[in-house]
Amino acid sequence: MFRRSLLLLSSLALAACAQADSSDTADTAEAPALVAASLEIGAGVPFQDIPEEVRLRNVRQLTFDGENAEAYFSFDGTQLIFQRTEQADGACDVIWRMDLASGDTTLASTGTGRTTCSYFFPDDQKIIYASTHHVSEQCPAPPDMSRGYVWALYPSYDLFVSNADGTDLVQLTDTPGYDAEATISPTGDRIVFTSVRNGDLDLYSMNLDGSDLVQLTDRIGYDGGAFYSPDGSKIVWRAHYPDDPEEIADYQSLLGQGLIRPSALEVWVMDADGSNQRQVTNNGAANFGPFWHPDGERIIWSSNQGDPSGREFDLFMIHEDGTGEERITHTGDFDGFPMFSPDGRYLVWGSNRNPSHQANTNVFIAEWVEDPGS
């Protein structure tokens, strides 16, 4: 969610869910054959490694035009599902699948309305995403920036489930306001998502069929972008909790207009049932897109903390207790939406490196180097 807004923020500088056991490191795990093949003869083309990016090896560029991001692996590691916006006036985000052996892409959503935040079911036969197409086939208008840099919370977003090829579409949520940002536990039993159904932006979990709805967060503020840990026992997410009356009033006023101001987001973790909530980052920056390392103890995420202007986003990694922070990317532009492959051997993310046009974002994949010193 919010890819286009983050990319707009990035462009201003130029003119906004793994199953490995902790004992199986990225160097020893067996890779799915098609993913291994993709790095040699399959999807994308080689991109020159950046010397400072010691955790990334054999980088490949997978997309080359339009705007592409929020790419997430299938549970068998052979496919990606991602958002794409064509480079044309009035174009809207749609969901595509990519075969990592061949690079072939297939439209997975209806092609109408606006879609976001797609994810595979654990059997890889079904997908989930948020869409506005059931309200209107037209692309909803972008947010009004008269109140500063804001994200749009389109109230017509609901969650939909379909076969991976887009057939047999079923509406999973049907509540007034925003339902989006859904991901699924690797254990295959729960969906976590963001909803405004109670008047605030909170995290909820439910069974794969939409039953047994549980509210996980209840503080005033935005909770979103949640992912389960590899064993399904924990959740990582991004949050902004205004803590003074003026800030709370601004947040609630924007929310009433379907907007949110994302300038300060921190990374949080909790147990999967909503208990034991604790803050991981505390840098006052825009931190988003957190995802678990396959060891279930570290988190990789995107942040603009290193740029005084707030316009450069890089990937960082940190232990869930907030120690051992490490910078992963060094492009001087936008890097975000990281995800490890299910075996932990590869990282996929969105980046502005090698743009075909101003602020162009594409999907990249690289081998993950667990021990850069070896």
TACORRA-V930498 format. One record per residue. N is the residue number from 1. RES is the residue in one letter. SS is DSSP state (H for helix, E for strand, - for the rest). PSI is psi in radians with two decimals (* if undefined). OMEGA is omega in whole degrees, -180 to 180 (NA if undefined). Layout:
# TACORRA-V930498
n=N res=RES ss=SS psi=PSI omega=OMEGA
n=N res=RES ss=SS psi=PSI omega=OMEGA
This chain:
# TACORRA-V930498
n=1 res=M ss=- psi=2.59 omega=173
n=2 res=F ss=- psi=0.30 omega=180
n=3 res=R ss=H psi=-0.85 omega=-176
n=4 res=R ss=H psi=-0.70 omega=-179
n=5 res=S ss=H psi=-0.71 omega=179
n=6 res=L ss=H psi=-0.63 omega=179
n=7 res=L ss=H psi=-0.59 omega=175
n=8 res=L ss=H psi=-0.75 omega=178
n=9 res=L ss=H psi=-0.72 omega=178
n=10 res=S ss=H psi=-0.70 omega=-177
n=11 res=S ss=H psi=-0.44 omega=179
n=12 res=L ss=H psi=-0.42 omega=177
n=13 res=A ss=H psi=-0.48 omega=179
n=14 res=L ss=H psi=-0.46 omega=179
n=15 res=A ss=- psi=* omega=NA
n=16 res=A ss=- psi=* omega=NA
n=17 res=C ss=- psi=* omega=NA
n=18 res=A ss=- psi=2.44 omega=-172
n=19 res=Q ss=- psi=0.32 omega=-178
n=20 res=A ss=- psi=2.53 omega=174
n=21 res=D ss=- psi=2.61 omega=-176
n=22 res=S ss=- psi=-0.34 omega=180
n=23 res=S ss=- psi=-0.21 omega=179
n=24 res=D ss=- psi=1.74 omega=-178
n=25 res=T ss=- psi=2.93 omega=-179
n=26 res=A ss=- psi=-0.37 omega=-179
n=27 res=D ss=- psi=-0.35 omega=-173
n=28 res=T ss=- psi=-0.30 omega=-176
n=29 res=A ss=- psi=2.60 omega=177
n=30 res=E ss=- psi=2.27 omega=-180
n=31 res=A ss=- psi=2.50 omega=170
n=32 res=P ss=- psi=2.45 omega=-172
n=33 res=A ss=H psi=-0.71 omega=-176
n=34 res=L ss=H psi=-0.61 omega=177
n=35 res=V ss=H psi=-0.76 omega=178
n=36 res=A ss=H psi=-0.75 omega=-180
n=37 res=A ss=H psi=-0.60 omega=-176
n=38 res=S ss=H psi=-0.53 omega=-179
n=39 res=L ss=- psi=-0.19 omega=180
n=40 res=E ss=- psi=-0.84 omega=-173
n=41 res=I ss=- psi=0.01 omega=-171
n=42 res=G ss=- psi=-2.33 omega=-171
n=43 res=A ss=- psi=2.53 omega=171
n=44 res=G ss=- psi=-3.08 omega=179
n=45 res=V ss=E psi=2.66 omega=180
n=46 res=P ss=E psi=2.50 omega=176
n=47 res=F ss=- psi=2.42 omega=-175
n=48 res=Q ss=- psi=2.21 omega=177
n=49 res=D ss=- psi=2.55 omega=176
n=50 res=I ss=- psi=2.15 omega=-172
n=51 res=P ss=- psi=-0.64 omega=-179
n=52 res=E ss=- psi=-0.33 omega=-177
n=53 res=E ss=- psi=1.23 omega=-171
n=54 res=V ss=- psi=-0.28 omega=178
n=55 res=R ss=- psi=-0.18 omega=-175
n=56 res=L ss=E psi=2.32 omega=-178
n=57 res=R ss=E psi=2.51 omega=179
n=58 res=N ss=E psi=0.97 omega=179
n=59 res=V ss=E psi=2.40 omega=176
n=60 res=R ss=E psi=2.46 omega=177
n=61 res=Q ss=E psi=2.22 omega=-174
n=62 res=L ss=- psi=-0.46 omega=177
n=63 res=T ss=- psi=2.81 omega=-168
n=64 res=F ss=- psi=-0.17 omega=177
n=65 res=D ss=- psi=3.06 omega=-171
n=66 res=G ss=- psi=-2.84 omega=176
n=67 res=E ss=E psi=2.17 omega=-172
n=68 res=N ss=E psi=2.30 omega=180
n=69 res=A ss=E psi=-3.04 omega=-178
n=70 res=E ss=E psi=0.90 omega=179
n=71 res=A ss=E psi=2.18 omega=-177
n=72 res=Y ss=E psi=2.42 omega=-178
n=73 res=F ss=E psi=2.59 omega=163
n=74 res=S ss=- psi=2.85 omega=-176
n=75 res=F ss=- psi=-0.34 omega=175
n=76 res=D ss=- psi=-0.01 omega=175
n=77 res=G ss=- psi=0.12 omega=-175
n=78 res=T ss=- psi=-0.20 omega=-177
n=79 res=Q ss=E psi=2.84 omega=167
n=80 res=L ss=E psi=2.62 omega=168
n=81 res=I ss=E psi=2.34 omega=-171
n=82 res=F ss=E psi=2.90 omega=176
n=83 res=Q ss=E psi=2.48 omega=178
n=84 res=R ss=E psi=2.40 omega=172
n=85 res=T ss=E psi=2.15 omega=179
n=86 res=E ss=- psi=2.70 omega=179
n=87 res=Q ss=- psi=1.32 omega=-179
n=88 res=A ss=- psi=2.62 omega=180
n=89 res=D ss=- psi=2.31 omega=178
n=90 res=G ss=- psi=0.02 omega=180
n=91 res=A ss=- psi=2.62 omega=-175
n=92 res=C ss=- psi=2.72 omega=179
n=93 res=D ss=- psi=2.30 omega=173
n=94 res=V ss=E psi=2.88 omega=-176
n=95 res=I ss=E psi=2.32 omega=178
n=96 res=W ss=E psi=2.70 omega=169
n=97 res=R ss=E psi=2.56 omega=176
n=98 res=M ss=E psi=2.29 omega=172
n=99 res=D ss=E psi=2.13 omega=-174
n=100 res=L ss=- psi=-0.22 omega=176
n=101 res=A ss=- psi=-0.75 omega=-174
n=102 res=S ss=- psi=-0.41 omega=-173
n=103 res=G ss=- psi=0.00 omega=180
n=104 res=D ss=- psi=2.44 omega=178
n=105 res=T ss=E psi=2.59 omega=-178
n=106 res=T ss=E psi=2.31 omega=176
n=107 res=L ss=E psi=2.25 omega=-177
n=108 res=A ss=- psi=-0.37 omega=178
n=109 res=S ss=- psi=-3.06 omega=-175
n=110 res=T ss=- psi=-0.36 omega=-176
n=111 res=G ss=- psi=0.06 omega=178
n=112 res=T ss=- psi=2.86 omega=-177
n=113 res=G ss=- psi=-2.84 omega=175
n=114 res=R ss=- psi=2.40 omega=180
n=115 res=T ss=E psi=2.80 omega=179
n=116 res=T ss=E psi=2.81 omega=166
n=117 res=C ss=E psi=1.13 omega=179
n=118 res=S ss=E psi=2.71 omega=-178
n=119 res=Y ss=E psi=2.56 omega=176
n=120 res=F ss=E psi=2.59 omega=164
n=121 res=F ss=- psi=2.73 omega=-176
n=122 res=P ss=- psi=-0.43 omega=177
n=123 res=D ss=- psi=-0.07 omega=180
n=124 res=D ss=- psi=0.14 omega=179
n=125 res=Q ss=- psi=-0.32 omega=180
n=126 res=K ss=E psi=2.80 omega=178
n=127 res=I ss=E psi=2.79 omega=175
n=128 res=I ss=E psi=2.49 omega=175
n=129 res=Y ss=E psi=2.89 omega=176
n=130 res=A ss=E psi=2.51 omega=-177
n=131 res=S ss=E psi=2.72 omega=175
n=132 res=T ss=- psi=0.07 omega=-170
n=133 res=H ss=- psi=-0.46 omega=-177
n=134 res=H ss=- psi=-0.31 omega=177
n=135 res=V ss=- psi=-0.74 omega=178
n=136 res=S ss=- psi=2.45 omega=177
n=137 res=E ss=- psi=-0.22 omega=-180
n=138 res=Q ss=- psi=2.71 omega=177
n=139 res=C ss=- psi=2.19 omega=179
n=140 res=P ss=- psi=2.64 omega=-176
n=141 res=A ss=- psi=2.56 omega=176
n=142 res=P ss=- psi=2.86 omega=-177
n=143 res=P ss=- psi=2.66 omega=176
n=144 res=D ss=- psi=2.08 omega=-177
n=145 res=M ss=H psi=0.28 omega=-179
n=146 res=S ss=H psi=-0.34 omega=177
n=147 res=R ss=H psi=0.39 omega=180
n=148 res=G ss=- psi=-2.95 omega=-178
n=149 res=Y ss=- psi=2.02 omega=-176
n=150 res=V ss=- psi=2.78 omega=171
n=151 res=W ss=E psi=2.61 omega=177
n=152 res=A ss=E psi=2.34 omega=174
n=153 res=L ss=- psi=1.40 omega=-173
n=154 res=Y ss=- psi=2.07 omega=-174
n=155 res=P ss=- psi=-0.26 omega=-180
n=156 res=S ss=- psi=0.03 omega=177
n=157 res=Y ss=- psi=2.19 omega=167
n=158 res=D ss=E psi=2.85 omega=-180
n=159 res=L ss=E psi=2.40 omega=179
n=160 res=F ss=E psi=2.57 omega=176
n=161 res=V ss=E psi=2.41 omega=177
n=162 res=S ss=E psi=2.98 omega=167
n=163 res=N ss=E psi=2.80 omega=-176
n=164 res=A ss=- psi=-0.42 omega=178
n=165 res=D ss=- psi=0.09 omega=177
n=166 res=G ss=- psi=-0.12 omega=-179
n=167 res=T ss=- psi=2.90 omega=178
n=168 res=D ss=- psi=0.91 omega=-179
n=169 res=L ss=- psi=2.29 omega=-180
n=170 res=V ss=E psi=2.30 omega=176
n=171 res=Q ss=E psi=2.16 omega=-175
n=172 res=L ss=- psi=-0.59 omega=177
n=173 res=T ss=- psi=2.63 omega=-179
n=174 res=D ss=- psi=1.19 omega=-180
n=175 res=T ss=- psi=2.66 omega=178
n=176 res=P ss=- psi=2.36 omega=177
n=177 res=G ss=- psi=-2.92 omega=-167
n=178 res=Y ss=- psi=2.16 omega=168
n=179 res=D ss=E psi=2.04 omega=-176
n=180 res=A ss=E psi=-2.99 omega=175
n=181 res=E ss=E psi=0.76 omega=-177
n=182 res=A ss=E psi=2.38 omega=170
n=183 res=T ss=E psi=2.91 omega=-172
n=184 res=I ss=E psi=2.46 omega=180
n=185 res=S ss=- psi=2.45 omega=174
n=186 res=P ss=- psi=-0.35 omega=177
n=187 res=T ss=- psi=-0.17 omega=173
n=188 res=G ss=- psi=0.35 omega=-175
n=189 res=D ss=- psi=-0.35 omega=-173
n=190 res=R ss=E psi=2.61 omega=170
n=191 res=I ss=E psi=2.39 omega=171
n=192 res=V ss=E psi=2.44 omega=-177
n=193 res=F ss=E psi=2.94 omega=178
n=194 res=T ss=E psi=2.40 omega=180
n=195 res=S ss=E psi=2.62 omega=176
n=196 res=V ss=- psi=0.32 omega=-173
n=197 res=R ss=- psi=-0.38 omega=179
n=198 res=N ss=- psi=0.19 omega=180
n=199 res=G ss=- psi=-0.11 omega=177
n=200 res=D ss=- psi=2.91 omega=-179
n=201 res=L ss=- psi=1.79 omega=-177
n=202 res=D ss=E psi=2.87 omega=176
n=203 res=L ss=E psi=2.45 omega=176
n=204 res=Y ss=E psi=2.70 omega=169
n=205 res=S ss=E psi=2.74 omega=180
n=206 res=M ss=E psi=2.89 omega=174
n=207 res=N ss=E psi=2.90 omega=-177
n=208 res=L ss=- psi=-0.39 omega=179
n=209 res=D ss=- psi=0.12 omega=178
n=210 res=G ss=- psi=-0.03 omega=180
n=211 res=S ss=- psi=2.98 omega=177
n=212 res=D ss=- psi=0.96 omega=180
n=213 res=L ss=- psi=2.29 omega=-180
n=214 res=V ss=E psi=2.21 omega=174
n=215 res=Q ss=E psi=2.23 omega=-174
n=216 res=L ss=- psi=-0.54 omega=-179
n=217 res=T ss=- psi=2.68 omega=-178
n=218 res=D ss=- psi=0.22 omega=176
n=219 res=R ss=- psi=2.60 omega=176
n=220 res=I ss=- psi=2.18 omega=-180
n=221 res=G ss=- psi=-3.12 omega=-176
n=222 res=Y ss=E psi=2.26 omega=171
n=223 res=D ss=E psi=2.22 omega=-178
n=224 res=G ss=E psi=-3.11 omega=177
n=225 res=G ss=E psi=0.77 omega=-172
n=226 res=A ss=E psi=2.53 omega=175
n=227 res=F ss=E psi=2.47 omega=174
n=228 res=Y ss=E psi=2.65 omega=173
n=229 res=S ss=- psi=2.90 omega=-178
n=230 res=P ss=- psi=-0.58 omega=180
n=231 res=D ss=- psi=0.08 omega=177
n=232 res=G ss=- psi=0.11 omega=-174
n=233 res=S ss=- psi=-0.30 omega=-176
n=234 res=K ss=E psi=2.85 omega=177
n=235 res=I ss=E psi=2.39 omega=172
n=236 res=V ss=E psi=2.49 omega=180
n=237 res=W ss=E psi=3.01 omega=177
n=238 res=R ss=E psi=2.57 omega=-176
n=239 res=A ss=E psi=2.64 omega=170
n=240 res=H ss=E psi=2.08 omega=-179
n=241 res=Y ss=- psi=1.73 omega=177
n=242 res=P ss=- psi=2.44 omega=-173
n=243 res=D ss=- psi=0.16 omega=173
n=244 res=D ss=- psi=2.73 omega=-173
n=245 res=P ss=H psi=-0.71 omega=-179
n=246 res=E ss=H psi=-0.75 omega=180
n=247 res=E ss=H psi=-0.70 omega=178
n=248 res=I ss=H psi=-0.73 omega=180
n=249 res=A ss=H psi=-0.71 omega=179
n=250 res=D ss=H psi=-0.77 omega=179
n=251 res=Y ss=H psi=-0.83 omega=-177
n=252 res=Q ss=H psi=-0.57 omega=176
n=253 res=S ss=H psi=-0.79 omega=178
n=254 res=L ss=H psi=-0.75 omega=-179
n=255 res=L ss=H psi=-0.65 omega=178
n=256 res=G ss=H psi=-0.36 omega=177
n=257 res=Q ss=- psi=0.16 omega=-179
n=258 res=G ss=- psi=0.63 omega=-178
n=259 res=L ss=E psi=2.78 omega=173
n=260 res=I ss=E psi=2.51 omega=178
n=261 res=R ss=- psi=2.05 omega=-170
n=262 res=P ss=- psi=0.41 omega=-172
n=263 res=S ss=- psi=-0.37 omega=179
n=264 res=A ss=- psi=1.87 omega=176
n=265 res=L ss=E psi=2.38 omega=177
n=266 res=E ss=E psi=2.76 omega=178
n=267 res=V ss=E psi=2.32 omega=179
n=268 res=W ss=E psi=2.77 omega=172
n=269 res=V ss=E psi=2.71 omega=176
n=270 res=M ss=E psi=2.92 omega=171
n=271 res=D ss=E psi=2.76 omega=-172
n=272 res=A ss=- psi=-0.37 omega=179
n=273 res=D ss=- psi=0.09 omega=179
n=274 res=G ss=- psi=-0.09 omega=-179
n=275 res=S ss=- psi=2.93 omega=173
n=276 res=N ss=- psi=0.83 omega=179
n=277 res=Q ss=- psi=2.30 omega=180
n=278 res=R ss=E psi=2.57 omega=-177
n=279 res=Q ss=E psi=2.39 omega=-179
n=280 res=V ss=- psi=-0.91 omega=179
n=281 res=T ss=- psi=2.75 omega=179
n=282 res=N ss=- psi=1.01 omega=-175
n=283 res=N ss=- psi=-0.02 omega=177
n=284 res=G ss=- psi=0.17 omega=-178
n=285 res=A ss=- psi=-3.04 omega=174
n=286 res=A ss=E psi=1.69 omega=-180
n=287 res=N ss=E psi=2.23 omega=-176
n=288 res=F ss=E psi=3.05 omega=177
n=289 res=G ss=E psi=0.73 omega=180
n=290 res=P ss=E psi=2.48 omega=177
n=291 res=F ss=E psi=2.59 omega=-176
n=292 res=W ss=E psi=2.41 omega=165
n=293 res=H ss=- psi=2.64 omega=-179
n=294 res=P ss=- psi=-0.31 omega=178
n=295 res=D ss=- psi=-0.12 omega=179
n=296 res=G ss=- psi=0.20 omega=-178
n=297 res=E ss=- psi=-0.41 omega=179
n=298 res=R ss=E psi=2.78 omega=-177
n=299 res=I ss=E psi=2.34 omega=173
n=300 res=I ss=E psi=2.44 omega=-177
n=301 res=W ss=E psi=3.03 omega=179
n=302 res=S ss=E psi=2.49 omega=-178
n=303 res=S ss=E psi=2.60 omega=173
n=304 res=N ss=- psi=0.38 omega=-175
n=305 res=Q ss=- psi=-0.41 omega=-177
n=306 res=G ss=- psi=-0.02 omega=-175
n=307 res=D ss=- psi=2.02 omega=180
n=308 res=P ss=- psi=-0.50 omega=179
n=309 res=S ss=- psi=-0.26 omega=180
n=310 res=G ss=- psi=0.27 omega=-173
n=311 res=R ss=- psi=-0.28 omega=178
n=312 res=E ss=- psi=2.21 omega=177
n=313 res=F ss=E psi=2.31 omega=175
n=314 res=D ss=E psi=2.89 omega=175
n=315 res=L ss=E psi=2.44 omega=178
n=316 res=F ss=E psi=2.80 omega=175
n=317 res=M ss=E psi=2.55 omega=-175
n=318 res=I ss=E psi=2.66 omega=172
n=319 res=H ss=E psi=2.64 omega=-176
n=320 res=E ss=- psi=-0.27 omega=175
n=321 res=D ss=- psi=0.10 omega=176
n=322 res=G ss=- psi=0.09 omega=-180
n=323 res=T ss=- psi=2.90 omega=172
n=324 res=G ss=- psi=0.61 omega=-179
n=325 res=E ss=- psi=2.44 omega=-177
n=326 res=E ss=E psi=2.34 omega=176
n=327 res=R ss=E psi=2.37 omega=-176
n=328 res=I ss=- psi=-0.77 omega=-177
n=329 res=T ss=- psi=2.72 omega=-176
n=330 res=H ss=- psi=1.07 omega=-177
n=331 res=T ss=- psi=-0.27 omega=-177
n=332 res=G ss=- psi=0.24 omega=-180
n=333 res=D ss=- psi=-2.33 omega=-176
n=334 res=F ss=E psi=2.22 omega=168
n=335 res=D ss=E psi=2.23 omega=-177
n=336 res=G ss=E psi=3.11 omega=178
n=337 res=F ss=E psi=0.95 omega=-179
n=338 res=P ss=E psi=2.59 omega=173
n=339 res=M ss=E psi=2.32 omega=174
n=340 res=F ss=E psi=2.56 omega=172
n=341 res=S ss=- psi=2.77 omega=-177
n=342 res=P ss=- psi=-0.52 omega=179
n=343 res=D ss=- psi=-0.08 omega=178
n=344 res=G ss=- psi=0.07 omega=-176
n=345 res=R ss=- psi=-0.29 omega=-175
n=346 res=Y ss=E psi=2.69 omega=174
n=347 res=L ss=E psi=2.33 omega=173
n=348 res=V ss=E psi=2.51 omega=-179
n=349 res=W ss=E psi=2.95 omega=176
n=350 res=G ss=E psi=2.49 omega=-176
n=351 res=S ss=E psi=2.64 omega=173
n=352 res=N ss=- psi=0.01 omega=179
n=353 res=R ss=- psi=2.50 omega=180
n=354 res=N ss=- psi=0.95 omega=-177
n=355 res=P ss=- psi=2.56 omega=173
n=356 res=S ss=- psi=-0.31 omega=176
n=357 res=H ss=- psi=3.04 omega=-174
n=358 res=Q ss=- psi=2.20 omega=176
n=359 res=A ss=- psi=0.37 omega=177
n=360 res=N ss=- psi=2.26 omega=179
n=361 res=T ss=- psi=2.32 omega=179
n=362 res=N ss=E psi=2.95 omega=180
n=363 res=V ss=E psi=2.32 omega=179
n=364 res=F ss=E psi=2.68 omega=176
n=365 res=I ss=E psi=2.54 omega=180
n=366 res=A ss=E psi=2.69 omega=169
n=367 res=E ss=E psi=2.39 omega=178
n=368 res=W ss=E psi=2.25 omega=179
n=369 res=V ss=- psi=1.81 omega=-177
n=370 res=E ss=- psi=-0.60 omega=-179
n=371 res=D ss=- psi=1.53 omega=-177
n=372 res=P ss=- psi=-0.38 omega=-178
n=373 res=G ss=- psi=-0.14 omega=-177
n=374 res=S ss=- psi=* omega=NA
